[in-house]
Amino acid sequence: MTTHLEQDGQTEDHAFDEPGQLIRMDETTYLRYEEIDPETTAKTPVTLKIQKDGGIILTRGQGQMRLQLHFYLDQETDAVYSTPYGQIPILTRTTRVKVETQDQPVAGKIDVDYQLFTGQEQLGKYQLRLIFQQ
């Protein structure tokens, strides 16, 4: 997975290559893996739920540190970022969602471009690219 972030005039790129699980239930696909922070080696669980209608739900973290974002093309969705210090309201504006999958062998690619806001303040522009195979 690669991510690209534009925030306050600066950009950051990250690349992760982690093992994970792929689970199919009816017409929904779940991808689960753990992001490992290169500096602290802390592990953060991540789940991507790929829905039949083309929407994607990304859940990152657990317990007191949890964020769930809903990605639907050309839509804005509300979310709450849970932190030990309280809840932060987040608005997600999705500008690109593309999912390509194949069954034999199971593999695919997910592209999501989105912007995050809190109140009227833009937190950043993000690009997520995930390639998976079983």
Contact map, one row per residue, 1 for C-alpha under 8 A:
11100000000000111000000000000000000000000000000000000000000000000000000000000000000000000000000000000000000000000000000000000001111000
11110000000011110000000000000000000000000000000000000000000000000000000000000000000000000000000000000000000000000000000000000001110000
11111000000011100000000000000000000000000000000000000000000000000000000000000000000000000000000000000000000000000000000000000111100000
01111100001111000000000000000000000000000000000000000000000000000000000000000000000000000000000000000000000000000000000000000111000000
00111110001110000000000000000000000000000000000000000000000000000000000000000000000000000000000000000000000000000000000000011110000000
00011111111100000000000000000000000000000000000000000000000000000000000000000000000000000000000000000000000000000000000000011100000000
00001111111000000000000000000000000000000000000000000000000000000000000000000000000000000000000000000000000000000000000000111000000000
00000111110000000000000000000000000000000000000000000000000000000000000000000000000000000000000000000000000000000000000000010000000000
00000111111000000000000000000000000000000000000000000000000000000000000000000000000000000000000000000000000000000000000000000000000000
00000111111100000000000000000000000000000000000000000000000000000000000000000000000000000000000000000000000000000000000000000000000000
00011110111110000000000000000000000000000000000000000000000000000000000000000000000000000000000000000000000000000000000000000000000000
00011100011111000000000000000000000000000000000000000000000000000000000000000000000000000000000000000000000000000000000000000000000000
01111000001111100000000000000000000000000000000000000000000000000000000000000000000000000000000000000000000000000000000000000000000000
01110000000111110000000000000000000000000000000000000000000000000000000000000000000000000000000000000000000000000000000000000000000000
11100000000011111000000000000000000000000000000000000000000000000000000000000000000000000000000000000000000000000000000000000000000000
11000000000001111100000000000000001000000000000000000000000000000000000000000000000000000000000000000000000000000000000000000000000000
10000000000000111110000000000000000000000000000000000000000000000000000000000000000000000000000000000000000000000000000000000000000000
00000000000000011111000000000000111000000000000000000000000000000000000000000000000000000000000000000000000000000000000000000000000000
00000000000000001111100000000000110000000000000000000000000000000000000000000000000000000000000000000000000000000000000000000000000000
00000000000000000111110000000011110000000000000000000000000000000000000000000000000000000000000000000000000000000000000000000000000000
00000000000000000011111000000111100000000000000000000000000000000000000000000000000000000000000000000000000000000000000000000000000000
00000000000000000001111100001111000000000000000000000000000000000000000000000000000000000000000000000000000000000000000000000000000001
00000000000000000000111110001110000000000000000000000000000000000000000000000000000000000000000000000000000000000000000000000000000000
00000000000000000000011111111100000000000000000000000000000000000000000000000000000000000000000000000000000000000000000000000000000000
00000000000000000000001111111000000000000000000000000000000000000000000000000000000000000000000000000000000000000000000000000000000000
00000000000000000000000111110000000000000000000000000000000000000000000000000000000000000000000000000000000000000000000000000000000000
00000000000000000000000111111000000000000000000000110000000000000000000000000000000000000000000000000000000000000000000000000000000000
00000000000000000000000111111100000000000000000011110000000000000000000000000000000000000000000000000000000000000000000000000000000000
00000000000000000000011110111110000000000000000011100000000000000000000000000000000000000000000000000000000000000000000000000000000000
00000000000000000000111100011111000000000000001111000000000000000000000000000000000000000000000000000000000000000000000000000000000000
00000000000000000001111000001111100000000000001110000000000000000000000000000000000000000000000000000000000000000000000000000000000000
00000000000000000001110000000111110000000000111100000000000000000000000000000000000000000000000000000000000000000000000000000000000000
00000000000000000111100000000011111000000000111000000000000000000000000000000000000000000000000000000000000000000000000000000000000000
00000000000000000111000000000001111100000011110000000000000000000000000000000000000000000000000000000000000000000000000000000000000000
00000000000000010100000000000000111110000011110000000000000000000000000000000000000000000000000000000000000000000000000000000000000000
00000000000000000000000000000000011111001111000000000000000000000000000000000000000000000000000000000000000000000000000000000000000000
00000000000000000000000000000000001111111110000000000000000000000000000000000000000000000000000000000000000000000000000000000000000000
00000000000000000000000000000000000111111000000000000000000000000000000000000000000000000000000000000000000000000000000000000000000000
00000000000000000000000000000000000011111000000000000000000000000000000000000000000000000000000000000000000000000000000000000000000000
00000000000000000000000000000000000011111100000000000000000000000000000000000000000000000000000000000000000000000000000000000000000000
00000000000000000000000000000000000111111110000000000000000000000000000000000000000000000000000000000000000000000000000000000000000000
00000000000000000000000000000000000110011111000000000000000000000000000000000000000000000000000000000000000000000000000000000000000000
00000000000000000000000000000000011110001111100000000000000000000000000000000000000000000000000000000000000000000000000000000000000000
00000000000000000000000000000000011100000111110000000000000111000000000000000000000000000000000000000000000000000000000000000000000000
00000000000000000000000000000001111000000011111000000000000111000000000000000000000000000000000000000000000000000000000000000000000000
00000000000000000000000000000001111000000001111100000000011110000000000000000000000000000000000000000000000000000000000000000000000000
00000000000000000000000000000111100000000000111110000000111100000000000000000000000000000000000000000000000000000000000000000000000000
00000000000000000000000000000111000000000000011111000001111000000000000000000000000000000000000000000000000000000000000000000000000000
00000000000000000000000000011110000000000000001111100001110000000000000000000000000000000000000000000000000000000000000000000000000000
00000000000000000000000000011100000000000000000111110111100000000000000000000000000000000000000000000000000000000000000000000000000000
00000000000000000000000000111000000000000000000011111111000000000000000000000000000000000000000000000000000000000000000000000000000000
00000000000000000000000000110000000000000000000001111110000000000000000000000000000000000000000000000000000000000000000000000000000000
00000000000000000000000000000000000000000000000000111110000000000000000000000000000000000000000000000000000000000000000000000000000000
00000000000000000000000000000000000000000000000001111111000000000000000100000000000000000000000010100000000000000000000000000000000000
00000000000000000000000000000000000000000000000001111111100000000000011110000000000000000000000010000000000000000000000000000000000000
00000000000000000000000000000000000000000000000111100111110000000000011100000000000000000000000000000000000000000000000000000000000000
00000000000000000000000000000000000000000000001111000011111000000001111000000000000000000000000000000000000000000000000000000000000000
00000000000000000000000000000000000000000000011110000001111100000001111000000000000000000000000000000000000000000000000000000000000000
00000000000000000000000000000000000000000000011100000000111110000111100000000000000000000000000000000000000000000000000000000000000000
00000000000000000000000000000000000000000001111000000000011111000111000000000000000000000000000000000000000000000000000000000000000000
00000000000000000000000000000000000000000001110000000000001111101110000000000000000000000000000000000000000000000000000000000000000000
00000000000000000000000000000000000000000001100000000000000111111100000000000000000000000000000000000000000000000000000000000000000000
00000000000000000000000000000000000000000000000000000000000011111100000000000000000000000000000000000000000000000000000000000000000000
00000000000000000000000000000000000000000000000000000000000001111100000000000000011100000000000000000000000000000000000000000000000000
00000000000000000000000000000000000000000000000000000000000011111110000000000000111100000000000000000000000000000000000000000000000000
00000000000000000000000000000000000000000000000000000000001111111111000000000000111000000000000000000000000000000000000000000000000000
00000000000000000000000000000000000000000000000000000000001110001111100000000011110000000000000000000000000000000000000000000000000000
00000000000000000000000000000000000000000000000000000000111100000111110000000011100000000000000000000000000000000000000000000000000000
00000000000000000000000000000000000000000000000000000000111000000011111000001010000000000001000000000000000000000000000000000000000000
00000000000000000000000000000000000000000000000000000011110000000001111100001010000000000001000000000000000000000000000000000000000000
00000000000000000000000000000000000000000000000000000011110000000000111110101000000000000001110010000000000000010100000000000000000000
00000000000000000000000000000000000000000000000000000111000000000000011111110000000000000000010010000000000000000000000000000000000000
00000000000000000000000000000000000000000000000000000010000000000000001111100000000000000000011110000000000000000000000000000000000000
00000000000000000000000000000000000000000000000000000000000000000000000111110000000000000000111100000000000000000000000000000000000000
00000000000000000000000000000000000000000000000000000000000000000000001111111000000000000000111000000000000000000000000000000000000000
00000000000000000000000000000000000000000000000000000000000000000000000101111100000000000011110000000000000000000000000000000000000000
00000000000000000000000000000000000000000000000000000000000000000000111000111110000000000011100000000000000000000000000000000000000000
00000000000000000000000000000000000000000000000000000000000000000000000000011111000000001111000000000000000000000000000000000000000000
00000000000000000000000000000000000000000000000000000000000000000011110000001111100000001111000000000000000000000000000000000000000000
00000000000000000000000000000000000000000000000000000000000000000011000000000111110000111100000000000000000000000000000000000000000000
00000000000000000000000000000000000000000000000000000000000000001111000000000011111000111100000000000000000000000000000000000000000000
00000000000000000000000000000000000000000000000000000000000000011110000000000001111101110000000000000000000000000000000000000000000000
00000000000000000000000000000000000000000000000000000000000000011100000000000000111111110000000000000000000000000000000000000000000000
00000000000000000000000000000000000000000000000000000000000000011000000000000000011111000000000000000000000000000000000000000000000000
00000000000000000000000000000000000000000000000000000000000000000000000000000000001111100000000000000000000000000000000000000000000000
00000000000000000000000000000000000000000000000000000000000000000000000000000000011111110000000000000000000000000000000000000000000000
00000000000000000000000000000000000000000000000000000000000000000000000000000001111011111000000000000000000000000000000000000000000000
00000000000000000000000000000000000000000000000000000000000000000000000000000001111001111100000000000000000000000000010000000000000000
00000000000000000000000000000000000000000000000000000000000000000000000000000111100000111110000000000000000000000000011000000000000000
00000000000000000000000000000000000000000000000000000000000000000000000000000111100000011111000000000000000000000001111000000000000000
00000000000000000000000000000000000000000000000000000000000000000000000000011110000000001111100000000000000000000001111000000000000000
00000000000000000000000000000000000000000000000000000000000000000000111000011110000000000111110000000000000000000111100000000000000000
00000000000000000000000000000000000000000000000000000000000000000000001001111000000000000011111000000000000000000111000000000000000000
00000000000000000000000000000000000000000000000000000000000000000000001111110000000000000001111110000000000000011110000000000000000000
00000000000000000000000000000000000000000000000000000000000000000000000011100000000000000000111110000000000000011110000000000000000000
00000000000000000000000000000000000000000000000000000000000000000000000011000000000000000000011111000000000000111100000000000000000000
00000000000000000000000000000000000000000000000000000110000000000000001110000000000000000000011111100000000001111000000000000000000000
00000000000000000000000000000000000000000000000000000000000000000000000000000000000000000000000111110000000011110000000000000000000000
00000000000000000000000000000000000000000000000000000100000000000000000000000000000000000000000011111000000111100000000000000000000000
00000000000000000000000000000000000000000000000000000000000000000000000000000000000000000000000001111100000111000000000000000000000000
00000000000000000000000000000000000000000000000000000000000000000000000000000000000000000000000000111110011110000000000000000000000000
00000000000000000000000000000000000000000000000000000000000000000000000000000000000000000000000000011111111100000000000000000000000000
00000000000000000000000000000000000000000000000000000000000000000000000000000000000000000000000000001111111000000000000000000000000000
00000000000000000000000000000000000000000000000000000000000000000000000000000000000000000000000000000111111000000000000000000000000000
00000000000000000000000000000000000000000000000000000000000000000000000000000000000000000000000000000111111000000000000000000000000011
00000000000000000000000000000000000000000000000000000000000000000000000000000000000000000000000000001111111100000000000000000000000011
00000000000000000000000000000000000000000000000000000000000000000000000000000000000000000000000000001111111110000000000000000000001111
00000000000000000000000000000000000000000000000000000000000000000000000000000000000000000000000000111100011111000000000000000000001110
00000000000000000000000000000000000000000000000000000000000000000000000000000000000000000000000001111000001111100000000000000000111100
00000000000000000000000000000000000000000000000000000000000000000000000000000000000000000000000011110000000111110000000000000001111000
00000000000000000000000000000000000000000000000000000000000000000000000000000000000000000000000111100000000011111000000000000011110000
00000000000000000000000000000000000000000000000000000000000000000000001000000000000000000000011111000000000001111100000000000011100000
00000000000000000000000000000000000000000000000000000000000000000000000000000000000000000000011110000000000000111110000000001111000000
00000000000000000000000000000000000000000000000000000000000000000000001000000000000000000001111100000000000000011111000000001110000000
00000000000000000000000000000000000000000000000000000000000000000000000000000000000000000001111000000000000000001111100001111100000000
00000000000000000000000000000000000000000000000000000000000000000000000000000000000000000111100000000000000000000111110001111000000000
00000000000000000000000000000000000000000000000000000000000000000000000000000000000000000111000000000000000000000011111111110000000000
00000000000000000000000000000000000000000000000000000000000000000000000000000000000000011110000000000000000000000001111111100000000000
00000000000000000000000000000000000000000000000000000000000000000000000000000000000000001110000000000000000000000000111110000000000000
00000000000000000000000000000000000000000000000000000000000000000000000000000000000000000000000000000000000000000000111111000000000000
00000000000000000000000000000000000000000000000000000000000000000000000000000000000000000000000000000000000000000000111111100000000000
00000000000000000000000000000000000000000000000000000000000000000000000000000000000000000000000000000000000000000011110111110000000000
00000010000000000000000000000000000000000000000000000000000000000000000000000000000000000000000000000000000000000011110011111000000000
00001111000000000000000000000000000000000000000000000000000000000000000000000000000000000000000000000000000000000011100001111100000000
00001110000000000000000000000000000000000000000000000000000000000000000000000000000000000000000000000000000000001111000000111110000000
00111100000000000000000000000000000000000000000000000000000000000000000000000000000000000000000000000000000000001110000000011111000000
00111000000000000000000000000000000000000000000000000000000000000000000000000000000000000000000000000000000000111100000000001111100000
11110000000000000000000000000000000000000000000000000000000000000000000000000000000000000000000000000000000001111000000000000111110000
11100000000000000000000000000000000000000000000000000000000000000000000000000000000000000000000000000000000011110000000000000011111000
11000000000000000000000000000000000000000000000000000000000000000000000000000000000000000000000000000000000011100000000000000001111100
10000000000000000000000000000000000000000000000000000000000000000000000000000000000000000000000000000000001111000000000000000000111110
00000000000000000000000000000000000000000000000000000000000000000000000000000000000000000000000000000000001110000000000000000000011111
00000000000000000000000000000000000000000000000000000000000000000000000000000000000000000000000000000000111100000000000000000000001111
00000000000000000000010000000000000000000000000000000000000000000000000000000000000000000000000000000000111000000000000000000000000111
